[in-house]
Amino acid sequence: MNERRLLHYLILVVVEAGFGFMLLYFRYNYFMEVAAAAAASVFYAVWGIWHHSVERRLRQTIVVEYVLVGFMVFLITFLALNL
């Protein structure tokens, strides 16, 4: 794996870990938990689209995949927060 790609994945892991810590920090504030989950999902989708664009492998199916996976993760997190 080249250094540029490693940097891309490092950014993804660090930012998503930050959103995970936000979920823990705001565990008693439902609105902030949902906002953190939504922001994490949006970041994931945008990061994936950006990453594939930089790698010159971006296709419409990849965009749809990242958007759907981000939405599904948000939906699962949202439903888990309501339990």
N, C-alpha and C positions, 0 to 999 in steps of 0.2 A: 504494500500500500504506500503510495507516495505521500510526501509531507502535506501537500495541499489537501488531499482527500482526508488525511488524518485530522487536519485542522477543522475541516467541515464537520466531521463526526464529533470532535471534541466540543465544538460550539453547540451542537445538538444535545449532547449529554449534559453539559454544564447548565444550559438554559432550562432543559426539562427537569433536571435535578432541583434547580431553583424554584420551579413551579411546584415540584413535590414538597419542598420545604415550606412553600407558601400554604399549601393545603394543610400541613401540620400546624403551622403558626396560626392560621385563621380557623382552626377546627371548631370554634364556637361561634363563628360568624358565617352563617349559611350563604349570604349573598357574596361574600368574598371568596368562599370556597368555590361556588359556581363560577364566579368571574375568573378565578385562577385556572379552573379546569377548562373553561372556554378559551382563555388566552393560550394555554398550553396546546390545545388542539389546533387553534389557528396557527400558532407558531410552527407546529409540526408540519402542517400542510404547506405553509409558505416556505419553510426550510426545504422540504422535499422538492417542491417545484423549482426553487432557486438552485438547489444542488444539481438537479438533473439538467437544468438550463446551462449552468456553468460547464458541466461535463459534456454538453452538446448531445444529450440523449433524451431530451424532453419530447414526449409524445402526448397526445390527448388522453390516451388511456392511463398514462402515469399521473396526469393531473387529476383525473377522476378517481384513481386509486387513492392518492394522498388525501383528497377531500373526503372521500367516503370513510377511510380508516380514521381520520381525525374526528369526523362526526360520530362514528361508532364508539370511539374511546370516550368522547365527551358524553354521549348518551349513557354509556355504562357507568361512568363516574357520577353523572347526575342522578341516575337511578339508585346507585349505591349510597349517595348522600341523603336520599330521601328515606332510607330504611331506618 
